[in-house]
Amino acid sequence: MKITKLMNPLKGEIELPSDKSISHRAVMFGSIAKGKTIIHRLLLSADVKTTLSAFQKMGVKMKFVGDDLEIEGSNFHLTQPRTSLDFGNSGTTARLLMGILASQNFETHLVGDESLLKRPMNRVAIPLSLMGADVRAQGSQATLPVTIKGGHLNPINYEIPVASAQVKTSLIFAALRAQGKSHFIEQLQTRDHTERMLPLFGGKIEVKDLEIKVSGPQNLFGTTLTVPGDFSSASFWIVATLIVPGSELLLKKVGVNPTRTGLLDIVKTMGAKIELLNFDHSHETADIHVTYTGDLRGIEISGELIPRCIDELPILSLLATQATGETVIKNAKELRFKESDRISSVTSLLKSMGADITPYEDGMIIVGKTDLSSSEVEANKDHRLMMTAVIAGLIAENGNNLPDNIEEIISTSYPTFFEDLRKICQ
C-alpha cells in the first residue's frame, strides 16, 4: 500500500471508535457479574473479539441486539474451556484474564501469537502465585504459553513494581474473590478505568492516591454502560492535524479521563492549539477541536506523564520530529514490552525517514525540525507503529510504502482507520 504526501489540509470531523481498554473491561466485568449486562458502543476490534471469544469458550452467553452487546453473566462461575485459550496479539486479554482465572477451580492453558509469546507475564504471574494460584510459564519472564490453575485465593499486600494498568487490573480481579482485604500500591498513577467501572457493577474499592484496597469475596451485578470514544485512536488525528499545514479537525465524543490524556498536556506545552468542547461529565467525554500549529517546540516527557501517555508515545515521537529543538522521552522502559519493542521500532521507523533520533534504555531523544522522506516500512504486528507510519507518510516527501497487510494489523484497535482517513482528506 502506498500513502502519498498530502497537498491539501485535513478538514472535517470524526466520531472515534470506542475505547479499546474500556471495551475489554466492560466485557470482562459483564462476564463475571450476576445477571444481564448491556454494553452500548462496544469496540469490535480484533483484540476485543479475542476477549469475547475467550469468555464464550468458558460458557458465558452473549449476543448482539442491534449494535448493543447483551451478556448473561456467570456470577464468577466460568466453565473450563475444552481447548487452549488463544489470545492472538492481545496482551490486555492475557494479563487481565489471568487475574480472573486465578480464582477458578480449573486448569487453563493460555497461548498467543508470535508477538504475544515474547511479552512478559511474570508481572502478573508472581503476585497471583503469592495469592495462591498455580501459574506455570516459560522462563524468568513467565512468557506464554502459560498454564494456570485457580482456586482458593489469599489476600495480599503488594507494591506493583511496574506502572501498568494491566497488572493493577489483573490483581483487582483476583482480589475480588480472595478471602480478605488486599492492598496494592502503584509506583505512578496509571489509567483508572477499572477502579471507575467496578462500582458500576456493585463492587467496592478503596482508592487513595497510589493505594488501592479491595476486600473479598465480592459479588458483582450486571448493569448497562456506554463505551466512550478511544483517546489513543484520537491521538493519531491530533498529531496529523498538528503536522499537516492548514489542517483543522473536530474529534467527537472522545473519552477524556485525566489518567489517560497525558498527550493533551504534552501538546499544549509544545504550543499546540487544542481545546475541549461539549464536555459530558456523566460519561467523561468531550469533543476535541485541534488546529494546525506550525511553531511547536521540543520538551521533556518523563515521570508521572509517562503512564498517562504510554500508548501515545509512538505518535508523539513523530510529532517531535516536527517540533523545533530537542524532545526528550525518558522513564518509558515499559515501551520495550508492548506489541513490539517500541523504543527500537519507533527509532528504526523514524530514522529510515531521515529523523534525528537517538534511543536509550528507557526512552529516546528526538531533534527537530526535520523534513521526512519516503521509506519502505517493514511489516510489523504493532498496530500503533503502523498507524504512526501512515501519519508520517502524510508529510514525507514521496509518501510511504506500507506493508500489504497493514489494514489487518491496524484493525487490532482501529478497524475504520483508513475509512476515517479518506473522510478527512480533501
PyMOL commands that set and color helices and strands:
alter all, ss='L'
color gray80, all
select helices_A, chain A and resi 20-32+46-57+91-101+116-118+122-131+165-175+193-201+231-243+262-270+303-308+310-321+333-337+342-352+383-393+406-410+417-424
alter helices_A, ss='H'
color red, helices_A
select strands_A, chain A and resi 2-3+11-15+36-40+61-65+68-72+85-86+107-111+134-138+143-149+157-159+180-185+206-208+211-216+224-226+248-255+273-280+285-291+300-301+325-329+356-360+363-368+400-401
alter strands_A, ss='S'
color yellow, strands_A
deselect
rebuild
show_as cartoon
